[in-house]
Amino acid sequence: MVILDTQAWLWWVHDPSRISRKARSAIQAAETSDGIRVSVISIWEIAVKVAAGKLELPLEINEWFHRARSYPNLVVEPLSADECIASTRLPGEFHNEPADRMIIALARRHGVPLITSDKLIRAYPHVTTLW
C-alpha cells in the first residue's frame, strides 16, 4: 500500500512521467496488490484550487473526481477524528499546512510510504516517503 499526496495523485492521473521512476514503480505495484490510498483532504485541496482559478482540470470537478477515483485499486480515505487529532500532534517540527499534516497523519496511521515530490515533507523524519 502507498499513500499519494495531492500533487502525486494529480500527476498520476494526468502525467505519470512527472513522477520519479521509483515512485511510479511503487504505485504500479500497489495497484496490483494492497492498493493506493488518497486522503479525502486531497479532493478538498483540488476543489479549492479549481474554484480559485489556480488549477485547471480537463473536466468539470465532479466528473474529474468520478474518473480519477476509478483508477485500479484506489481508495479515497475519509478523514477520521483520530487523524484530525494526530495531525495537530505530529512529532518534531513541521509547517502548519493542514492538508499536508492530515496526509502525513494518514501515512503514519497506516505505516506505509507517502509518495510526494514535496521537499518539506520528504525532509520530515517522522514519515516514510518515496520519490
N, C-alpha and C positions, 0 to 999 in steps of 0.2 A: 504494500500500500504506500502511496505517496500523497502528499497534500500539495496542491498548486496554489501559489499566491495569485492575486488578481491579474497581474501583468503576464505571468506564465500561462494562465488559462486563456487570456486573450490571444497570446501568440500561438498557443497550441491549436486554437480554433482557426486562426486567420493566417499565420505564417510560422509554422513549426521550425523553419530554417533559422529563426532568430533565437531559438533555444539551443543551448550547448548540446553537443553530441552525447555527453554523459547523461544530462538531464532527459534528453529525448529517449535514450535507451531505457532509463528508469521508468518513464511514463509508458512506453510501449510494453514493457514487462508487466507493469501494474494493470494495464488494460486487459491482459490475458490471464491475470492471476487474482490478486486480492483487491484490486481496484484503485481508482483515482478519487480523491476527495477534494471538494471545493467548498469553502465556507460560504454560507448564505450572505455573509457580510461582503463578499466579493460582488455579488449581484447588486447589492446596495451601492457599492463603490462605482460600479459601471453605470448604473442608472443615474447617479448623481452627476457623473462626468458627462453623460449624454445630455441630461437636462441643462447643464451649464454651458453646453456647446464646446466642451474640452475634449470630447471623444465622439467620433463619427463611426457608426456601425453600418454595415451594408443593408441592414433590415431594421424595421421598427423594433424597439427594445423587447417587447413581448414575444415577437416572432423570433428574434435573435436568441433570446433565452430558451425558448422551446427547442430550437435546433441545437444550441450549444450544450444543453443538458442531455441530449440524446447520444453523446459520444459513448463508445463501448465502456461499460463497467465504471461509469462516472456517477458519483453520488454527491448531491448537494447536501452538506451537513447543516442542520439547523443550529442556531445559537443556543447553547444550554446556559442555564443560570450558573453552573459551575465554571464554564469558560468565561462568561462575563466577569465573574469574580476573579478568576485566575488571571485574566488579562490586566487587572489592576495590581496584581501581586507578583509580577514576573521578577525573578531573581536578578540581582545586579542592576546595571543601568541600561535603560532603553528609552527611546523617544516616546512621546505621548500620542502618536497617531493611533486612534482607536482600532481601525481596521487591521493594521499590521499587528497590533497587540493581540487581537482576537484570533487572527490566523496563526500566530505563534502559539497561543494557548491551545488551539485545536491540534497542532502538530505535537505539542508536548503531551497532551492527553492521550493521543494515540501512540506516542513514542515512535513516530515514523518521520522520514525526511520531508522537509519543506522545500519544494522546488521554487527557487527565486533568483532573480538577477539582482535584486536589491542589495547593494553593498553593505548598508547598515544592518540589515537582517543577517546577512552572511557573516558579518563580524560579531554578531551577538553569540556569545559562547554557550548559551543555555538552550539552544535549539539546534538540531542537526539539519543542515541544509545541503542541497545538491545544486550545482550549476556547472 
